[in-house]
């Protein structure tokens, strides 16, 4: 916080980067196809303050195919595991210029493949840190530039949780909306008020055990229905399941601190839209990434936390959802679900509309293709 800038800190400021050790200007890593490269290996206690990367790779989907992993205090299980583009705040294997308090990207106009990416989440550790990147592209990474700026400390940080981030995807979500509603038919009033008194069918953003603070998420949606993808309530089950949940929201745009839909031109300090590609007829194939970071208002949990959001009111919609949740907690953490294989992480191609003469009451069946 700005108010703490004048407070004198202990420790020593350090940097690990991709600078050319020969003194030349080849200041980047080359990462072969299938290779795992360590970006930083730090012994002893410290706090990472800033990470910057920029990448040149011929693979169209490198932002989803490169995995970023981070390990704290000698743990075998990563505390951070996510495709690199999603980790830095933008989904769909694209880049976009946006800025908030903890993440940003900077890209030239018209360039949706290359950007500077920055992370300002503090990442404390007591007995070492390891940051690595895994290349699951079809080609080598020609150039991977990076900085890891950190404070080297004389003793482990006291009362500080370890930073975590986990990527998830449901492609598509398990929606029940009839095709006649999907095509704008007369049943919309009938299904609009269906009740949902459980979080069991929701899109799961985070499930954690231990003590910690949830500090937010980004959510990427590929609109496969057309129309407005939102109206899903957020639900927080803190330290055990119960109904109603400890925190119950009123709609997707409300959780992301917008209203009356998402205002797509706005990227704010704690919330907003980091990427938007308009859809075609009635918003079919719209792609969007929205974010909400709980920096002044982290969600405290002592034993466990389950964070979820409906995919459309009462989980009626079957859009393609993916997300990164960010939180701090004690170690060891609950192991993450296995990361999806690379072919299941790729952006989905455009949805083809069903012809009008196929409209009927049957449940929508969307393929589980990439």
Beta strands, then each sheet from edge to edge (+ up, - down):
strand 1: 12-17
strand 2: 29-31
strand 3: 36-42
strand 4: 46-57
strand 5: 66-72
strand 6: 80-83
strand 7: 98-99
strand 8: 103-106
strand 9: 116-119
strand 10: 123-125
strand 11: 129-135
strand 12: 141-152
strand 13: 162-170
strand 14: 203-209
strand 15: 212-222
strand 16: 234-238
strand 17: 247-248
strand 18: 271-277
strand 19: 287-293
strand 20: 299-301
strand 21: 304-309
strand 22: 320-329
sheet 1: 1+ 12- 2+
sheet 2: 1+ 12- 4+ 9- 8+ 7-
sheet 3: 1+ 12- 4+ 10-
sheet 4: 3+ 11- 5+ 6- 13- 22+ 15- 19+ 18-
sheet 5: 3+ 11- 5+ 6- 13- 22+ 15- 20+
sheet 6: 14+ 21- 16+ 17-
end
